[in-house]
Amino acid sequence: MSKIKRGISLYSFQEEMFLGRMSVEDVVAFGAQLGAKGIEILPEQNMPTFPNITDQQIGEWRDMLARHGAHFTCYDMFLDTKRRKDRLMSDEEQVESIHRDLALCNRLGIKNMRILIFVRPDILERCVPLAEKLDVHMGVEVHAPWYLDHAWILRTIEVADRLKTKHLGILPDMGIFMKHYPPAFRARFERQGARPEVTQFIVDQHEQKVMCEYTIYEVAVKMQGNKAEVAMAETLRHAPYANPRRIGDFAPYFRHIQAKFYEMNEDYTDPALAYDEVIPELVKAGWEGTLSSEYEGNRWIQDVHEVDSREQVRRQHVMFERLIAKAEAELA
Protein backbone atom coordinates (compact mmCIF):
# COMPACT_ATOMS: atom_id res chain seq x y z
CA MET A 1 0.00 0.00 0.00
CA SER A 2 1.25 3.46 -0.88
CA LYS A 3 2.65 5.66 1.87
CA ILE A 4 0.97 8.61 0.15
CA LYS A 5 -2.69 8.96 1.10
CA ARG A 6 -5.38 10.94 -0.68
CA GLY A 7 -7.84 13.40 0.77
CA ILE A 8 -9.85 16.53 0.13
CA SER A 9 -10.11 19.97 1.66
CA LEU A 10 -13.66 21.12 2.33
CA TYR A 11 -12.45 24.40 0.81
CA SER A 12 -12.57 22.73 -2.63
CA PHE A 13 -16.36 22.73 -2.52
CA GLN A 14 -16.93 26.28 -1.32
CA GLU A 15 -19.02 27.10 -4.41
CA GLU A 16 -21.50 24.27 -3.95
CA MET A 17 -21.69 24.67 -0.17
CA PHE A 18 -22.23 28.44 -0.40
CA LEU A 19 -25.05 27.92 -2.91
CA GLY A 20 -26.60 25.17 -0.78
CA ARG A 21 -26.04 22.49 -3.41
CA MET A 22 -23.86 20.36 -1.16
CA SER A 23 -23.65 19.91 2.59
CA VAL A 24 -20.47 19.13 4.49
CA GLU A 25 -21.61 15.51 4.72
CA ASP A 26 -22.21 15.43 0.96
CA VAL A 27 -18.59 16.50 0.48
CA VAL A 28 -17.27 13.90 2.92
CA ALA A 29 -19.33 11.18 1.25
CA PHE A 30 -18.08 12.23 -2.19
CA GLY A 31 -14.46 12.17 -1.05
CA ALA A 32 -14.89 8.72 0.46
CA GLN A 33 -16.36 7.45 -2.83
CA LEU A 34 -13.17 8.59 -4.55
CA GLY A 35 -11.01 6.81 -2.00
CA ALA A 36 -9.99 10.25 -0.70
CA LYS A 37 -10.99 9.63 2.89
CA GLY A 38 -8.80 12.26 4.55
CA ILE A 39 -10.76 15.43 5.34
CA GLU A 40 -9.11 18.82 5.77
CA ILE A 41 -11.36 21.20 7.68
CA LEU A 42 -11.56 24.99 8.01
CA PRO A 43 -13.33 25.38 11.37
CA GLU A 44 -14.08 29.09 10.89
CA GLN A 45 -15.88 28.24 7.65
CA ASN A 46 -17.26 24.79 8.39
CA MET A 47 -18.31 25.06 12.06
CA PRO A 48 -20.95 27.81 12.41
CA THR A 49 -20.51 28.26 16.17
CA PHE A 50 -16.69 28.50 16.01
CA PRO A 51 -14.77 28.96 18.25
CA ASN A 52 -17.37 27.72 20.74
CA ILE A 53 -17.59 24.04 19.88
CA THR A 54 -19.33 21.66 22.28
CA ASP A 55 -18.43 18.05 22.96
CA GLN A 56 -21.77 17.11 21.42
CA GLN A 57 -20.84 18.86 18.17
CA ILE A 58 -17.49 17.10 18.09
CA GLY A 59 -19.29 13.81 18.62
CA GLU A 60 -21.59 14.59 15.68
CA TRP A 61 -18.60 15.30 13.43
CA ARG A 62 -16.95 12.04 14.46
CA ASP A 63 -20.15 10.09 13.84
CA MET A 64 -20.53 11.67 10.43
CA LEU A 65 -16.96 10.81 9.43
CA ALA A 66 -17.42 7.25 10.71
CA ARG A 67 -20.54 6.79 8.57
CA HIS A 68 -18.36 7.23 5.49
CA GLY A 69 -15.15 5.59 6.70
CA ALA A 70 -13.44 8.99 6.61
CA HIS A 71 -11.11 10.75 9.03
CA PHE A 72 -9.73 14.23 9.68
CA THR A 73 -6.27 15.02 8.31
CA CYS A 74 -5.69 18.72 8.87
CA TYR A 75 -7.08 21.75 10.70
CA ASP A 76 -6.70 25.08 8.88
CA MET A 77 -6.20 27.86 11.41
CA PHE A 78 -6.50 31.61 10.89
CA LEU A 79 -5.01 34.43 12.91
CA ASP A 80 -7.20 37.55 12.91
CA THR A 81 -4.45 40.07 13.62
CA LYS A 82 -6.65 42.93 12.34
CA ARG A 83 -9.67 42.04 14.45
CA ARG A 84 -9.60 45.49 16.05
CA LYS A 85 -9.63 48.75 14.10
CA ASP A 86 -7.35 50.60 16.51
CA ARG A 87 -4.44 48.14 16.68
CA LEU A 88 -3.04 44.81 15.64
CA MET A 89 -3.12 41.79 17.91
CA SER A 90 -0.39 41.81 20.53
CA ASP A 91 2.09 38.94 20.65
CA GLU A 92 0.32 37.57 23.71
CA GLU A 93 -3.03 37.66 21.93
CA GLN A 94 -1.56 35.85 18.93
CA VAL A 95 -0.17 33.09 21.13
CA GLU A 96 -3.51 32.83 22.94
CA SER A 97 -5.37 32.51 19.63
CA ILE A 98 -3.03 29.78 18.39
CA HIS A 99 -3.35 27.98 21.73
CA ARG A 100 -7.13 28.07 21.27
CA ASP A 101 -6.78 26.46 17.84
CA LEU A 102 -4.33 23.84 19.09
CA ALA A 103 -6.79 22.86 21.81
CA LEU A 104 -9.70 22.51 19.38
CA CYS A 105 -7.50 20.68 16.89
CA ASN A 106 -6.66 18.19 19.63
CA ARG A 107 -10.30 17.82 20.70
CA LEU A 108 -11.20 16.96 17.12
CA GLY A 109 -8.50 14.30 17.08
CA ILE A 110 -6.47 16.03 14.36
CA LYS A 111 -2.66 15.74 14.31
CA ASN A 112 -1.85 18.44 11.71
CA MET A 113 -2.59 22.15 11.84
CA ARG A 114 -2.03 24.45 8.86
CA ILE A 115 -0.41 27.70 10.01
CA LEU A 116 -0.88 30.83 7.91
CA ILE A 117 2.39 31.86 6.34
CA PHE A 118 2.53 35.32 7.92
CA VAL A 119 2.67 33.97 11.50
CA ARG A 120 6.09 34.88 12.87
CA PRO A 121 8.52 32.09 13.79
CA ASP A 122 9.09 33.56 17.26
CA ILE A 123 5.33 33.42 17.93
CA LEU A 124 5.26 29.78 16.86
CA GLU A 125 8.25 29.03 19.06
CA ARG A 126 6.16 30.10 22.06
CA CYS A 127 3.44 27.66 20.94
CA VAL A 128 5.69 24.61 20.54
CA PRO A 129 5.36 23.41 24.17
CA LEU A 130 1.56 23.13 23.88
CA ALA A 131 1.79 21.61 20.39
CA GLU A 132 4.12 18.95 21.80
CA LYS A 133 1.84 18.31 24.77
CA LEU A 134 -1.21 17.91 22.51
CA ASP A 135 0.74 16.08 19.78
CA VAL A 136 -0.23 18.50 17.00
CA HIS A 137 2.19 19.30 14.17
CA MET A 138 2.16 23.01 13.25
CA GLY A 139 2.94 23.29 9.54
CA VAL A 140 3.56 26.75 8.13
CA GLU A 141 1.90 26.94 4.73
CA VAL A 142 4.46 27.43 1.97
CA HIS A 143 2.23 29.47 -0.33
CA ALA A 144 3.07 31.41 -3.49
CA PRO A 145 4.89 33.75 -3.88
CA TRP A 146 6.99 32.14 -1.13
CA TYR A 147 8.78 28.86 -1.89
CA LEU A 148 10.60 26.12 -0.02
CA ASP A 149 14.00 27.84 0.06
CA HIS A 150 12.63 31.28 0.90
CA ALA A 151 14.37 32.92 3.87
CA TRP A 152 11.06 33.32 5.73
CA ILE A 153 10.37 29.59 5.47
CA LEU A 154 13.92 28.72 6.45
CA ARG A 155 13.49 30.77 9.64
CA THR A 156 10.71 28.43 10.78
CA ILE A 157 12.81 25.39 9.95
CA GLU A 158 15.73 26.86 11.88
CA VAL A 159 13.47 27.24 14.94
CA ALA A 160 12.29 23.63 14.60
CA ASP A 161 15.87 22.38 14.30
CA ARG A 162 17.07 24.45 17.26
CA LEU A 163 14.26 23.19 19.47
CA LYS A 164 14.71 19.65 18.14
CA THR A 165 10.93 19.43 17.86
CA LYS A 166 8.82 17.28 15.57
CA HIS A 167 5.81 19.50 16.14
CA LEU A 168 6.84 22.53 14.06
CA GLY A 169 7.59 22.51 10.36
CA ILE A 170 6.05 23.43 7.04
CA LEU A 171 3.07 22.49 4.87
CA PRO A 172 3.59 22.93 1.12
CA ASP A 173 0.87 24.38 -1.09
CA MET A 174 1.31 22.97 -4.59
CA GLY A 175 0.68 26.38 -6.14
CA ILE A 176 4.43 26.93 -5.78
CA PHE A 177 5.00 24.46 -8.62
CA MET A 178 3.27 26.43 -11.41
CA LYS A 179 5.20 25.31 -14.48
CA HIS A 180 2.74 26.74 -17.01
CA TYR A 181 0.36 29.67 -16.84
CA PRO A 182 -3.20 28.39 -16.13
CA PRO A 183 -5.43 28.55 -19.22
CA ALA A 184 -8.42 29.41 -16.98
CA PHE A 185 -6.63 32.56 -15.81
CA ARG A 186 -5.90 33.70 -19.35
CA ALA A 187 -9.45 33.04 -20.56
CA ARG A 188 -10.93 35.05 -17.68
CA PHE A 189 -8.72 38.06 -18.40
CA GLU A 190 -9.59 37.90 -22.10
CA ARG A 191 -13.29 37.93 -21.19
CA GLN A 192 -12.51 41.07 -19.19
CA GLY A 193 -11.01 42.78 -22.23
CA ALA A 194 -7.37 41.67 -22.42
CA ARG A 195 -6.15 41.44 -26.02
CA PRO A 196 -5.04 37.94 -27.14
CA GLU A 197 -1.69 39.22 -28.35
CA VAL A 198 -0.96 40.69 -24.92
CA THR A 199 -2.11 37.61 -23.02
CA GLN A 200 0.08 35.48 -25.29
CA PHE A 201 3.04 37.71 -24.45
CA ILE A 202 2.39 37.23 -20.73
CA VAL A 203 2.05 33.45 -21.13
CA ASP A 204 5.29 33.34 -23.13
CA GLN A 205 7.11 35.38 -20.50
CA HIS A 206 5.93 33.02 -17.78
CA GLU A 207 6.94 30.01 -19.85
CA GLN A 208 10.46 31.45 -20.11
CA LYS A 209 10.41 32.26 -16.38
CA VAL A 210 11.24 35.92 -16.97
CA MET A 211 11.24 37.94 -13.74
CA CYS A 212 7.65 39.06 -13.17
CA GLU A 213 8.57 42.73 -12.58
CA TYR A 214 10.03 42.92 -16.09
CA THR A 215 6.85 41.53 -17.63
CA ILE A 216 4.64 43.85 -15.60
CA TYR A 217 6.71 46.83 -16.78
CA GLU A 218 6.52 45.70 -20.40
CA VAL A 219 2.75 45.30 -20.26
CA ALA A 220 1.91 48.38 -18.17
CA VAL A 221 4.39 50.87 -19.63
CA LYS A 222 5.71 49.79 -23.00
CA MET A 223 2.51 48.10 -24.23
CA GLN A 224 0.20 50.55 -22.44
CA GLY A 225 -1.86 47.64 -21.26
CA ASN A 226 -5.48 48.06 -20.23
CA LYS A 227 -6.78 47.19 -16.76
CA ALA A 228 -7.30 43.49 -17.50
CA GLU A 229 -3.90 43.12 -19.14
CA VAL A 230 -2.04 44.75 -16.26
CA ALA A 231 -4.02 42.63 -13.79
CA MET A 232 -3.04 39.48 -15.68
CA ALA A 233 0.62 40.50 -15.65
CA GLU A 234 0.34 41.15 -11.90
CA THR A 235 -0.72 37.53 -11.30
CA LEU A 236 2.82 36.51 -12.24
CA ARG A 237 3.90 37.67 -8.79
CA HIS A 238 2.05 34.64 -7.43
CA ALA A 239 2.99 32.17 -10.15
CA PRO A 240 6.37 30.70 -9.14
CA TYR A 241 7.83 27.48 -10.46
CA ALA A 242 9.85 26.07 -7.58
CA ASN A 243 12.28 23.25 -8.31
CA PRO A 244 10.37 19.95 -7.75
CA ARG A 245 13.66 18.15 -7.03
CA ARG A 246 14.03 20.17 -3.84
CA ILE A 247 10.85 18.84 -2.24
CA GLY A 248 12.57 15.68 -1.05
CA ASP A 249 15.06 17.76 0.95
CA PHE A 250 12.20 19.31 2.89
CA ALA A 251 10.09 16.15 3.26
CA PRO A 252 11.11 15.56 6.91
CA TYR A 253 9.46 18.87 7.84
CA PHE A 254 5.95 18.26 6.50
CA ARG A 255 3.20 15.69 6.96
CA HIS A 256 0.43 17.15 4.82
CA ILE A 257 0.15 18.79 1.39
CA GLN A 258 -2.46 21.21 0.13
CA ALA A 259 -2.84 19.91 -3.41
CA LYS A 260 -3.80 23.23 -4.99
CA PHE A 261 -5.15 23.19 -8.54
CA TYR A 262 -7.15 25.48 -10.79
CA GLU A 263 -8.37 23.13 -13.49
CA MET A 264 -8.01 19.59 -14.74
CA ASN A 265 -8.07 18.52 -18.37
CA GLU A 266 -10.40 15.80 -19.63
CA ASP A 267 -7.37 13.51 -19.99
CA TYR A 268 -6.71 13.80 -16.24
CA THR A 269 -3.69 16.07 -16.52
CA ASP A 270 -3.09 19.41 -14.85
CA PRO A 271 -2.26 22.05 -17.48
CA ALA A 272 -0.41 24.30 -15.05
CA LEU A 273 1.02 22.62 -11.95
CA ALA A 274 3.89 20.13 -12.19
CA TYR A 275 2.37 17.18 -10.33
CA ASP A 276 4.03 14.81 -12.80
CA GLU A 277 7.39 16.03 -11.45
CA VAL A 278 6.49 16.49 -7.77
CA ILE A 279 4.84 13.15 -7.03
CA PRO A 280 7.83 11.05 -8.19
CA GLU A 281 10.02 13.11 -5.85
CA LEU A 282 7.64 12.47 -2.96
CA VAL A 283 7.67 8.74 -3.68
CA LYS A 284 11.45 8.73 -3.98
CA ALA A 285 11.72 10.49 -0.61
CA GLY A 286 9.46 7.88 1.01
CA TRP A 287 7.17 10.67 2.17
CA GLU A 288 4.18 9.64 4.29
CA GLY A 289 1.22 11.97 4.38
CA THR A 290 -1.90 13.14 2.58
CA LEU A 291 -2.35 14.88 -0.75
CA SER A 292 -5.39 17.01 0.03
CA SER A 293 -7.27 18.40 -2.98
CA GLU A 294 -7.65 22.17 -2.86
CA TYR A 295 -9.65 23.32 -5.89
CA GLU A 296 -9.54 27.06 -6.48
CA GLY A 297 -10.69 27.22 -10.07
CA ASN A 298 -14.26 28.26 -9.32
CA ARG A 299 -13.45 31.97 -9.12
CA TRP A 300 -11.93 31.90 -12.61
CA ILE A 301 -14.92 30.38 -14.41
CA GLN A 302 -18.05 31.26 -12.41
CA ASP A 303 -18.74 34.29 -14.64
CA VAL A 304 -19.19 32.14 -17.71
CA HIS A 305 -20.46 28.69 -16.71
CA GLU A 306 -21.55 26.61 -13.75
CA VAL A 307 -18.84 25.33 -11.44
CA ASP A 308 -18.53 21.56 -11.08
CA SER A 309 -16.07 21.06 -8.23
CA ARG A 310 -16.92 17.37 -8.00
CA GLU A 311 -15.80 16.60 -11.52
CA GLN A 312 -12.64 18.67 -11.13
CA VAL A 313 -11.68 16.95 -7.87
CA ARG A 314 -12.53 13.54 -9.34
CA ARG A 315 -10.18 14.13 -12.24
CA GLN A 316 -7.39 15.20 -9.91
CA HIS A 317 -7.66 11.97 -7.93
CA VAL A 318 -7.57 9.88 -11.09
CA MET A 319 -4.31 11.72 -11.87
CA PHE A 320 -2.99 11.11 -8.35
CA GLU A 321 -3.65 7.38 -8.54
CA ARG A 322 -1.92 7.14 -11.91
CA LEU A 323 1.14 9.22 -10.97
CA ILE A 324 1.64 7.50 -7.61
CA ALA A 325 1.34 4.02 -9.10
CA LYS A 326 3.73 4.91 -11.95
CA ALA A 327 6.33 6.44 -9.61
CA GLU A 328 6.19 3.49 -7.21
CA ALA A 329 6.53 1.00 -10.08
CA GLU A 330 9.57 2.80 -11.44
CA LEU A 331 11.19 2.88 -8.00
CA ALA A 332 10.61 -0.83 -7.30
C-alpha positions in Angstrom: 0.0 0.0 0.0 1.3 3.5 -0.9 2.6 5.7 1.9 1.0 8.6 0.2 -2.7 9.0 1.1 -5.4 10.9 -0.7 -7.8 13.4 0.8 -9.8 16.5 0.1 -10.1 20.0 1.7 -13.7 21.1 2.3 -12.5 24.4 0.8 -12.6 22.7 -2.6 -16.4 22.7 -2.5 -16.9 26.3 -1.3 -19.0 27.1 -4.4 -21.5 24.3 -3.9 -21.7 24.7 -0.2 -22.2 28.4 -0.4 -25.1 27.9 -2.9 -26.6 25.2 -0.8 -26.0 22.5 -3.4 -23.9 20.4 -1.2 -23.7 19.9 2.6 -20.5 19.1 4.5 -21.6 15.5 4.7 -22.2 15.4 1.0 -18.6 16.5 0.5 -17.3 13.9 2.9 -19.3 11.2 1.2 -18.1 12.2 -2.2 -14.5 12.2 -1.0 -14.9 8.7 0.5 -16.4 7.5 -2.8 -13.2 8.6 -4.6 -11.0 6.8 -2.0 -10.0 10.2 -0.7 -11.0 9.6 2.9 -8.8 12.3 4.5 -10.8 15.4 5.3 -9.1 18.8 5.8 -11.4 21.2 7.7 -11.6 25.0 8.0 -13.3 25.4 11.4 -14.1 29.1 10.9 -15.9 28.2 7.7 -17.3 24.8 8.4 -18.3 25.1 12.1 -21.0 27.8 12.4 -20.5 28.3 16.2 -16.7 28.5 16.0 -14.8 29.0 18.3 -17.4 27.7 20.7 -17.6 24.0 19.9 -19.3 21.7 22.3 -18.4 18.1 23.0 -21.8 17.1 21.4 -20.8 18.9 18.2 -17.5 17.1 18.1 -19.3 13.8 18.6 -21.6 14.6 15.7 -18.6 15.3 13.4 -16.9 12.0 14.5 -20.1 10.1 13.8 -20.5 11.7 10.4 -17.0 10.8 9.4 -17.4 7.3 10.7 -20.5 6.8 8.6 -18.4 7.2 5.5 -15.2 5.6 6.7 -13.4 9.0 6.6 -11.1 10.7 9.0 -9.7 14.2 9.7 -6.3 15.0 8.3 -5.7 18.7 8.9 -7.1 21.7 10.7 -6.7 25.1 8.9 -6.2 27.9 11.4 -6.5 31.6 10.9 -5.0 34.4 12.9 -7.2 37.6 12.9 -4.4 40.1 13.6 -6.6 42.9 12.3 -9.7 42.0 14.4 -9.6 45.5 16.1 -9.6 48.7 14.1 -7.4 50.6 16.5 -4.4 48.1 16.7 -3.0 44.8 15.6 -3.1 41.8 17.9 -0.4 41.8 20.5 2.1 38.9 20.7 0.3 37.6 23.7 -3.0 37.7 21.9 -1.6 35.9 18.9 -0.2 33.1 21.1 -3.5 32.8 22.9 -5.4 32.5 19.6 -3.0 29.8 18.4 -3.3 28.0 21.7 -7.1 28.1 21.3 -6.8 26.5 17.8 -4.3 23.8 19.1 -6.8 22.9 21.8 -9.7 22.5 19.4 -7.5 20.7 16.9 -6.7 18.2 19.6 -10.3 17.8 20.7 -11.2 17.0 17.1 -8.5 14.3 17.1 -6.5 16.0 14.4 -2.7 15.7 14.3 -1.8 18.4 11.7 -2.6 22.2 11.8 -2.0 24.5 8.9 -0.4 27.7 10.0 -0.9 30.8 7.9 2.4 31.9 6.3 2.5 35.3 7.9 2.7 34.0 11.5 6.1 34.9 12.9 8.5 32.1 13.8 9.1 33.6 17.3 5.3 33.4 17.9 5.3 29.8 16.9 8.2 29.0 19.1 6.2 30.1 22.1 3.4 27.7 20.9 5.7 24.6 20.5 5.4 23.4 24.2 1.6 23.1 23.9 1.8 21.6 20.4 4.1 18.9 21.8 1.8 18.3 24.8 -1.2 17.9 22.5 0.7 16.1 19.8 -0.2 18.5 17.0 2.2 19.3 14.2 2.2 23.0 13.3 2.9 23.3 9.5 3.6 26.8 8.1 1.9 26.9 4.7 4.5 27.4 2.0 2.2 29.5 -0.3 3.1 31.4 -3.5 4.9 33.7 -3.9 7.0 32.1 -1.1 8.8 28.9 -1.9 10.6 26.1 0.0 14.0 27.8 0.1 12.6 31.3 0.9 14.4 32.9 3.9 11.1 33.3 5.7 10.4 29.6 5.5 13.9 28.7 6.5 13.5 30.8 9.6 10.7 28.4 10.8 12.8 25.4 9.9 15.7 26.9 11.9 13.5 27.2 14.9 12.3 23.6 14.6 15.9 22.4 14.3 17.1 24.5 17.3 14.3 23.2 19.5 14.7 19.6 18.1 10.9 19.4 17.9 8.8 17.3 15.6 5.8 19.5 16.1 6.8 22.5 14.1 7.6 22.5 10.4 6.1 23.4 7.0 3.1 22.5 4.9 3.6 22.9 1.1 0.9 24.4 -1.1 1.3 23.0 -4.6 0.7 26.4 -6.1 4.4 26.9 -5.8 5.0 24.5 -8.6 3.3 26.4 -11.4 5.2 25.3 -14.5 2.7 26.7 -17.0 0.4 29.7 -16.8 -3.2 28.4 -16.1 -5.4 28.6 -19.2 -8.4 29.4 -17.0 -6.6 32.6 -15.8 -5.9 33.7 -19.3 -9.4 33.0 -20.6 -10.9 35.1 -17.7 -8.7 38.1 -18.4 -9.6 37.9 -22.1 -13.3 37.9 -21.2 -12.5 41.1 -19.2 -11.0 42.8 -22.2 -7.4 41.7 -22.4 -6.1 41.4 -26.0 -5.0 37.9 -27.1 -1.7 39.2 -28.4 -1.0 40.7 -24.9 -2.1 37.6 -23.0 0.1 35.5 -25.3 3.0 37.7 -24.4 2.4 37.2 -20.7 2.1 33.4 -21.1 5.3 33.3 -23.1 7.1 35.4 -20.5 5.9 33.0 -17.8 6.9 30.0 -19.8 10.5 31.5 -20.1 10.4 32.3 -16.4 11.2 35.9 -17.0 11.2 37.9 -13.7 7.6 39.1 -13.2 8.6 42.7 -12.6 10.0 42.9 -16.1 6.9 41.5 -17.6 4.6 43.8 -15.6 6.7 46.8 -16.8 6.5 45.7 -20.4 2.7 45.3 -20.3 1.9 48.4 -18.2 4.4 50.9 -19.6 5.7 49.8 -23.0 2.5 48.1 -24.2 0.2 50.6 -22.4 -1.9 47.6 -21.3 -5.5 48.1 -20.2 -6.8 47.2 -16.8 -7.3 43.5 -17.5 -3.9 43.1 -19.1 -2.0 44.7 -16.3 -4.0 42.6 -13.8 -3.0 39.5 -15.7 0.6 40.5 -15.6 0.3 41.1 -11.9 -0.7 37.5 -11.3 2.8 36.5 -12.2 3.9 37.7 -8.8 2.1 34.6 -7.4 3.0 32.2 -10.1 6.4 30.7 -9.1 7.8 27.5 -10.5 9.8 26.1 -7.6 12.3 23.2 -8.3 10.4 20.0 -7.7 13.7 18.2 -7.0 14.0 20.2 -3.8 10.8 18.8 -2.2 12.6 15.7 -1.1 15.1 17.8 1.0 12.2 19.3 2.9 10.1 16.2 3.3 11.1 15.6 6.9 9.5 18.9 7.8 5.9 18.3 6.5 3.2 15.7 7.0 0.4 17.2 4.8 0.2 18.8 1.4 -2.5 21.2 0.1 -2.8 19.9 -3.4 -3.8 23.2 -5.0 -5.1 23.2 -8.5 -7.1 25.5 -10.8 -8.4 23.1 -13.5 -8.0 19.6 -14.7 -8.1 18.5 -18.4 -10.4 15.8 -19.6 -7.4 13.5 -20.0 -6.7 13.8 -16.2 -3.7 16.1 -16.5 -3.1 19.4 -14.9 -2.3 22.1 -17.5 -0.4 24.3 -15.0 1.0 22.6 -11.9 3.9 20.1 -12.2 2.4 17.2 -10.3 4.0 14.8 -12.8 7.4 16.0 -11.5 6.5 16.5 -7.8 4.8 13.1 -7.0 7.8 11.1 -8.2 10.0 13.1 -5.9 7.6 12.5 -3.0 7.7 8.7 -3.7 11.5 8.7 -4.0 11.7 10.5 -0.6 9.5 7.9 1.0 7.2 10.7 2.2 4.2 9.6 4.3 1.2 12.0 4.4 -1.9 13.1 2.6 -2.3 14.9 -0.8 -5.4 17.0 0.0 -7.3 18.4 -3.0 -7.6 22.2 -2.9 -9.6 23.3 -5.9 -9.5 27.1 -6.5 -10.7 27.2 -10.1 -14.3 28.3 -9.3 -13.5 32.0 -9.1 -11.9 31.9 -12.6 -14.9 30.4 -14.4 -18.0 31.3 -12.4 -18.7 34.3 -14.6 -19.2 32.1 -17.7 -20.5 28.7 -16.7 -21.5 26.6 -13.7 -18.8 25.3 -11.4 -18.5 21.6 -11.1 -16.1 21.1 -8.2 -16.9 17.4 -8.0 -15.8 16.6 -11.5 -12.6 18.7 -11.1 -11.7 17.0 -7.9 -12.5 13.5 -9.3 -10.2 14.1 -12.2 -7.4 15.2 -9.9 -7.7 12.0 -7.9 -7.6 9.9 -11.1 -4.3 11.7 -11.9 -3.0 11.1 -8.4 -3.7 7.4 -8.5 -1.9 7.1 -11.9 1.1 9.2 -11.0 1.6 7.5 -7.6 1.3 4.0 -9.1 3.7 4.9 -11.9 6.3 6.4 -9.6 6.2 3.5 -7.2 6.5 1.0 -10.1 9.6 2.8 -11.4 11.2 2.9 -8.0 10.6 -0.8 -7.3 
